[in-house]
Structure formats: structure tokens, C-alpha cells
């Protein structure tokens, strides 16, 4: 069957269409995405403003049309931290439902972490052993650890690259004092959770997902996306540490000229790098591997599992 997953994220609204059935690997058939940056559209009261809601409704309608055009049989719509934490989330969800017919399921941070973990486990298989999975989104950082398909621990922190950039790094390039303050904040937040992971022992395999980690790996020398999904891509902490001060000294325009960095994400790359560096340092990770599957694939896989059980 042809499934569509509609991900209303903090940076983008992304429709992924796959051909799938229980027990088989989902095959991507179509991708439609719009950069909406909901995490940066919150007002002082933490609400998504009228313009932001208007744009969200329009983009969801556009995605629905794309899903119809591609013959999607079943649509799995969900929203993550930007909608989850908006002070007017209920009103936003009601407006989307009334004007598009789409009932967005709002995932908790822990659910995001667990579903991303499931996708990574399926990608690497049982031979990967104990997995530690890191995912930096626009609004939050997810971390999960475990040896099975359900992690032993899963944590979500409000340390997304878009959120932190909007709140902590107003300059272009940012002021060094702002960079230091953000670095301190990020490390304090992550350090509170280290004990949740260290008590399980060292992981056998550390994996990262998300556009932020892919871009950081690319500027550090990893293979281009054009070389395919199955090329191994890694990010070493020593390489990342060398890049952080360079990124801090650049404008967003200069970062956009780096290999693999898009115009729309260039301004967030420094905040993402600070989060990645802190997580790798505090969790004692020297090297991690990039996984092409993440939350969207986790949602699809869980849905297929339920179909298979039915």
C-alpha cells in the first residue's frame, strides 16, 4: 500500500510518501516539504500567531493535495515540539482540523525519542547491540538508549537548533558573549540527564539522525547525500570541536556556502553544533554514525507493525 506521513515539525512541514507493507522495508516514493519554521513564529506569550496558523493551514492543504496526487491510501499526520509547546496548541489543532480535515496527533518528546530509536534499530539491526541515539530537531533534542526496539530510557530536552537560535543568538554573526551563554545553558541542561544514560553502561553503537547532524557531518568531510543512503557517514567529536569556533565567527550567509548547508538552516547551524558538541562530550562519545532513517520512518514502521498484528 502507499502510505503518507505528514510531519509538522519545528522547522518544516514534510510529507513523505512510501510504498510499504508489513515485514518489508518502506520504499520512498515522493517527498514534499515546506520550511515553515514554527519554532521561530511563537510570540512573547508562546503562542503561534495568526499569520503562522494561516501559513500552517495553507501548507497542510498543499500537502494533502500532494498526497492525493500521489495516490496515498492512508495518511499518518503528526506534530512535534513547536505545536506541542505552543500556548494555543488546542486552538491551532482545532483550526487545522476544521479547515483541512486533518487530525494532527501531537507526539510527546519521549514518543519522538522512542519512535526515532525504533527507526534506527530497524536500520542497523540487532548486531548494532546497545544503541545510543541522538536527534537534534528545530525545537528539541531527543536522546534514547537501549538494546531492544523499545529504549530503556528516552529523554527530550528543549534544545532544538531553531528554538535556541531565536532565543539566544540574535546577532549575525552572534556576539561571543551570547555564544558562551548558550554553550553554558546547553551543557547545564544535558548534564542533568547524563545519569539516566550512564547507569546502563557504554553503548556499542552511537547514532545520530536529523538534518543538523547530517550537515555537521558533511562539513566535517562526510559523503554527499547524492552518494546514496548506504554510504557510511560519521561525525568525530574532534572534528566537530574544531568547527564550532569557525561556525561562531561566520555569518549565516557564509555558513550557507559550506558543503551540504542549506540557506534555510544556515542560521541554526551554530546552535545545533553547540548542542551536538555538548551531547558528545558529556556522554563521552568520540564518534557517531549518521542514520538516514528518523522519526518519520519510525511512525511508518510502528503503523506497519500494528497492521501486521491486525
C-alpha positions as a printed Julia matrix, in Angstrom:
310×3 Matrix{Float64}:
   0.0    0.0    0.0
   1.04   3.6   -0.4
   1.38   5.43   2.93
   1.96   9.1    3.6
   3.4   10.53   6.8
   2.79  14.23   7.39
   5.32  15.64   9.85
   4.51  19.12  11.18
   7.88  19.87  12.69
   9.51  22.89  14.24
  11.38  23.74  11.02
   9.48  22.1    8.19
   6.19  20.53   7.25
   7.23  17.38   5.43
   5.08  14.87   3.57
   6.91  11.59   2.96
   5.17   9.07   0.69
   6.32   5.44   0.82
   5.3    2.13  -0.69
   5.11  -0.34   2.15
   3.59  -3.45   3.66
   4.18  -5.25   6.97
   7.53  -7.0    7.1
   9.03  -5.03   4.21
  11.34  -2.04   4.05
   9.38   1.16   3.26
  10.41   2.43  -0.18
  10.35   6.24  -0.57
   8.12   7.3   -3.47
   7.77  11.08  -3.01
   8.86  13.87  -0.68
   7.17  17.25  -0.34
   8.45  19.75   2.19
   7.96  23.41   3.06
  10.13  25.36   5.51
   7.66  26.94   7.91
   9.89  27.4   10.99
   7.05  27.25  13.5
   9.55  27.26  16.37
  10.52  30.79  15.38
   6.94  32.04  14.91
   5.97  31.94  18.59
   5.04  35.28  20.13
   6.09  36.51  23.58
   3.25  34.52  25.16
   4.43  31.31  23.49
   1.56  31.2   21.02
   1.68  30.62  17.28
   0.38  33.9   15.86
  -2.49  34.26  13.37
  -0.11  34.56  10.42
   1.69  31.4   11.48
  -1.57  29.47  11.81
  -2.73  30.73   8.41
   0.51  29.54   6.86
   0.29  26.17   8.62
  -3.25  25.58   7.35
  -2.21  26.52   3.8
   0.81  24.21   3.9
  -1.24  21.28   5.26
  -3.76  21.79   2.43
  -0.88  21.79  -0.05
   0.49  18.56   1.44
  -2.96  16.94   1.27
  -3.18  17.76  -2.41
   0.26  16.28  -2.98
  -0.76  13.13  -1.1
  -3.88  12.8   -3.23
  -1.9   13.35  -6.43
   0.49  10.55  -5.45
  -2.27   8.08  -4.62
  -1.72   7.91  -0.85
  -4.06   5.35   0.67
  -3.54   6.2    4.32
  -2.12   9.4    5.85
  -0.34   9.47   9.22
  -0.29  13.13  10.38
   1.58  14.23  13.48
   3.1   17.33  15.09
   6.14  17.74  17.32
   7.56  20.27  19.76
   6.57  23.6   18.13
   2.86  22.73  18.22
   3.16  20.65  21.4
   4.57  23.55  23.39
   2.56  26.4   21.86
   0.32  28.03  24.44
  -2.54  27.97  21.92
  -1.92  24.4   20.74
  -5.56  23.32  21.15
  -6.79  26.25  19.05
  -4.18  25.56  16.37
  -5.13  21.87  16.18
  -8.84  22.73  16.03
  -8.27  25.21  13.21
  -6.23  22.71  11.2
  -8.9   20.05  11.75
 -11.78  22.39  10.81
 -10.16  23.76   7.65
  -8.33  20.71   6.32
  -9.96  17.68   7.95
  -6.55  16.58   9.24
  -6.4   15.4   12.84
  -2.81  16.03  13.91
  -1.51  13.65  16.56
   0.77  15.58  18.89
   3.71  13.42  19.9
   5.31  13.86  23.28
   9.07  14.35  23.41
   9.5   10.84  24.82
   7.4    9.4   21.98
   9.58  11.24  19.45
  12.67   9.72  21.02
  11.18   6.21  21.13
   9.96   6.26  17.52
  13.28   7.61  16.27
  15.03   4.88  18.24
  12.81   2.24  16.6
  13.74   3.54  13.13
  17.45   3.46  13.95
  17.21  -0.03  15.44
  15.48  -1.34  12.31
  18.06   0.34  10.07
  21.11  -1.09  11.84
  19.6   -4.32  13.15
  20.32  -6.38  16.23
  24.04  -6.65  15.51
  24.41  -2.99  16.5
  23.99  -4.04  20.13
  23.28  -1.34  22.69
  22.31   1.82  20.83
  22.58   5.44  21.91
  20.55   7.64  19.55
  20.73  11.44  19.33
  18.39  13.65  17.29
  18.5   17.47  17.12
  15.33  18.98  15.71
  14.2   22.55  15.35
  12.54  22.63  18.76
  14.05  19.83  20.83
  16.87  17.37  21.38
  15.91  13.71  21.73
  18.17  11.07  23.25
  17.43   7.38  23.69
  19.36   4.28  24.78
  18.58   0.58  24.69
  19.28  -2.92  23.44
  15.78  -3.77  22.19
  13.34  -1.97  19.88
  11.91  -0.08  22.84
  14.62   2.02  24.53
  15.48   1.6   28.2
  15.47   5.37  28.59
  14.29   8.22  26.37
  14.7   11.93  27.04
  13.55  15.07  25.25
  15.04  18.49  26.04
  14.03  21.94  24.72
  17.35  22.29  22.91
  16.32  22.43  19.27
  18.52  24.39  16.88
  15.75  26.74  15.74
  14.46  27.45  19.22
  17.93  28.19  20.62
  18.91  30.4   17.69
  15.8   32.54  18.07
  16.17  32.84  21.86
  19.93  33.08  22.37
  21.74  34.15  19.18
  20.25  37.36  17.79
  23.43  38.62  16.08
  24.8   37.72  12.67
  27.47  36.71  13.39
  26.48  36.18  17.03
  28.26  38.04  19.8
  30.86  35.86  21.59
  29.15  36.5   24.94
  25.88  35.14  23.54
  27.66  32.05  22.21
  29.27  31.43  25.61
  25.94  31.9   27.4
  24.22  29.45  25.07
  27.06  26.93  25.43
  26.72  27.12  29.22
  22.92  26.73  29.07
  23.06  23.73  26.72
  25.66  21.91  28.81
  23.75  22.51  32.03
  20.56  21.07  30.54
  22.23  17.99  29.06
  24.34  17.33  32.16
  21.16  16.85  34.2
  20.27  13.81  32.1
  23.68  12.12  31.83
  22.99   9.87  34.8
  19.89   8.49  33.04
  22.21   7.03  30.4
  25.49   6.29  32.18
  23.84   3.84  34.58
  23.22   1.48  31.64
  26.88   1.32  30.68
  28.69   2.29  27.49
  26.74   1.84  24.23
  28.03  -0.43  21.48
  26.97   1.96  18.73
  26.2    5.69  18.84
  23.94   7.02  16.1
  22.61  10.45  15.17
  19.72  11.43  12.94
  18.32  14.75  11.68
  19.29  17.43   9.21
  21.51  19.2   11.75
  23.72  16.16  12.33
  23.82  15.39   8.59
  25.01  18.92   7.83
  27.62  18.85  10.58
  28.92  15.52   9.32
  29.02  16.86   5.76
  31.07  19.97   6.58
  33.41  17.7    8.57
  34.05  15.62   5.46
  31.28  13.0    5.24
  29.98  11.84   1.86
  27.45  13.93  -0.04
  23.77  12.89   0.06
  23.99  12.27  -3.7
  26.22   9.28  -2.99
  23.24   7.38  -1.59
  21.71   6.15   1.65
  24.04   3.23   2.16
  27.33   5.11   2.31
  28.58   5.18   5.9
  28.72   8.72   7.27
  30.39   9.58  10.56
  30.99  12.6   12.75
  34.01  12.67  15.03
  33.96  14.83  18.13
  37.45  16.18  17.44
  36.27  17.41  14.03
  33.14  18.98  15.49
  35.14  20.75  18.2
  37.36  22.27  15.52
  34.35  23.52  13.56
  32.41  25.17  16.41
  34.6   28.31  16.73
  34.73  28.61  12.94
  30.92  28.49  12.71
  30.65  31.04  15.54
  32.75  33.52  13.58
  30.7   33.16  10.38
  27.57  34.96   9.25
  24.59  32.87   8.18
  25.42  33.72   4.6
  28.94  32.38   4.99
  27.68  29.18   6.59
  25.27  28.69   3.67
  28.29  28.44   1.37
  29.62  25.41   3.25
  29.1   22.0    1.62
  25.7   20.49   2.36
  24.36  23.51   4.28
  21.05  24.93   3.02
  20.16  28.62   3.12
  17.18  27.9    5.35
  19.21  26.06   8.01
  22.45  28.08   7.9
  21.44  30.44  10.71
  20.65  27.47  13.01
  23.83  25.52  12.37
  25.88  27.05  15.17
  23.25  26.34  17.83
  22.93  22.8   16.51
  26.71  22.38  16.62
  26.84  23.56  20.24
  24.17  21.02  21.19
  25.89  18.2   19.28
  29.27  19.03  20.78
  27.86  19.17  24.31
  25.98  15.88  23.95
  29.01  14.07  22.53
  31.31  15.49  25.2
  29.07  14.9   28.23
  28.03  11.43  27.06
  31.68  10.59  26.25
  31.07   9.94  22.57
  34.14  10.18  20.36
  32.5    9.14  17.11
  28.95   8.61  15.89
  27.33   7.32  12.72
  24.61   9.13  10.78
  21.39   7.18  10.17
  19.17   8.15   7.2
  16.03   6.95   8.99
  14.5    9.0   11.8
  11.13   9.96  13.28
   9.04   9.79  10.08
  10.27   6.28   9.35
   9.61   5.32  12.97
   5.98   6.44  12.65
   5.61   4.42   9.45
   7.25   1.31  10.94
   5.07   1.41  14.05
   1.95   1.77  11.89
   3.03  -1.19   9.74
   3.65  -3.24  12.89
   0.08  -2.58  14.03
  -1.27  -3.55  10.6
   0.69  -6.78  10.72
  -0.74  -7.59  14.14
  -4.24  -6.95  12.84
